[in-house]
Amino acid sequence: MPKSTTLDDTLRQYAVPGRFYVKQDNGRLKCYACGHYCAIPEGGRGICQVRYVEKGVMKVPHGYVAGLASDPIEKKPFYHVYPGSKALSFGMLGCDFHCAYCQNWTTSQALRHPEGPMPLYVISAQELVDLALRHNCRLITSTYNEPLITSEWALEIFKRGKEAGLQGSYVSNGNASPEILDILRPYVDFYKVDLKSFNPEHYLQLGGKLQTVLKTIELLKEKGFWVEIVTLVVPGFNDSEKELRQIAKFIASISPHIPWHITAFHPDFEMTEPEPTQASCLIHACQIGKAEGLHFCYAGNLAGATGDWENTRCPQCGETLVERMGFTILKNNLLNGHCPHCNEVIPGFWD
Ligand code: SF4
């Protein structure tokens, strides 16, 4: 497999003309693949570093993956989408944020930190679909780096996937534009958003804006995507009672049915000071979510250490419906998407 040695090699070798931009009167090309709306001059790059302008055309990544695996869907995490199924998961390089605690930094931040070179694997959209089918995957997921910034490539794959009966999903930071969400909607069924904080200043540190992410969550629900939300709880960064309550309140105001995954941090990349998140902190956050009206709160990344907060329980009668241990489904008691005890409809996609 060819391996690129520099950022410039990588980008130019695997770049094609993009679609998600408009030409401005000043000659700059304004990109709307994500909420940054970069207006890029000739020879320049967007904040994500992977979309650039050459000879009046915006070039975008295409035809490679930097990460590829058949993952349990619980790893994305989607807990209300076909429990126990598999998602063919691929990632590319780059991100429009620069979170100091990124757990996928070798791919997402590879362009800002080329000291950790990543091998790239050249592959076609059809080969990815064929791999998904061969590995009995139910869906294809753009993940590991920010999918919005490589939406042309994801759509090419997802369109072929749809023809083969595969559904599409994004694992995203939620820094979307309304325009790109409209374009994605026919091909992306499931959308996971990281709601990383409720503090606008913290979001600026990470490279985004809180309001843009909140708006994305609102729009995703309005437009009919299935949405699950993750908050990675970092001690000293976003673990205050006040902030966790603000996050829970906001999600509940959009819909109490949105699953909220509260996951444990471990020191990584440039954030090595905070201690790993304790199970007690995740349990407390789940209790806050419940108290604020959310029906489905889950503790993640500490398998077996958080009581029954990995399980799906009926919001009506409390019956345990799906029992999990980490990414493994131990028991699924749902009957055609209903609670077997009180017949409550449980929102999600179930077999
Ligand atoms: S994807 Fe986002 S960061 Fe990249 S060029 Fe487009 S607007 Fe800028």
Residues whose N, C-alpha, C, O or C-beta is under 5 A from the ligand:
A	BS01	SF4	C31 Y32 A33 C34 H36 Y37 C38 G46 I47 C48 R51 D96 I149
